[in-house]
Amino acid sequence: MSEAREQANDRMIAHAQEMGADAIIGMRFATSMVAKGAAEILAYGTAVKFRRIE
């Protein structure tokens, strides 16, 4: 499970980087059982881009 959680996290970070994000906020994991001995792990958050306010 920890390996799957790490993979979901890595995919989320890669996707945010592809979008040009500087950070991910409000990040969460969600896990649900899909079958006996199998689980689904979701990592989600909001990708943000910083900008300077002058």
DABELKA-V703108 format. One record per residue. N is the residue number from 0. SS is DSSP state (A for helix, B for strand, O for the rest). OMEGA is omega in whole degrees, -180 to 180 (none if undefined). Layout:
BEGIN
n: (N/N)
ss: (SS/SS)
omega: (OMEGA/OMEGA)
END
This chain:
BEGIN
n: (0/1/2/3/4/5/6/7/8/9/10/11/12/13/14/15/16/17/18/19/20/21/22/23/24/25/26/27/28/29/30/31/32/33/34/35/36/37/38/39/40/41/42/43/44/45/46/47/48/49/50/51/52/53)
ss: (O/A/A/A/A/A/A/A/A/A/A/A/A/A/A/A/A/A/O/O/O/O/B/B/B/B/B/B/B/B/B/B/B/B/B/O/O/B/B/B/B/B/B/B/B/B/B/B/O/O/O/O/O/O)
omega: (-179/177/178/178/178/179/178/178/179/179/179/179/180/-180/179/178/177/180/-180/-179/175/-177/173/179/178/-176/179/171/173/-179/176/177/179/177/179/179/180/179/177/179/179/173/-180/180/-180/177/-179/177/180/173/-178/176/-178/none)
END
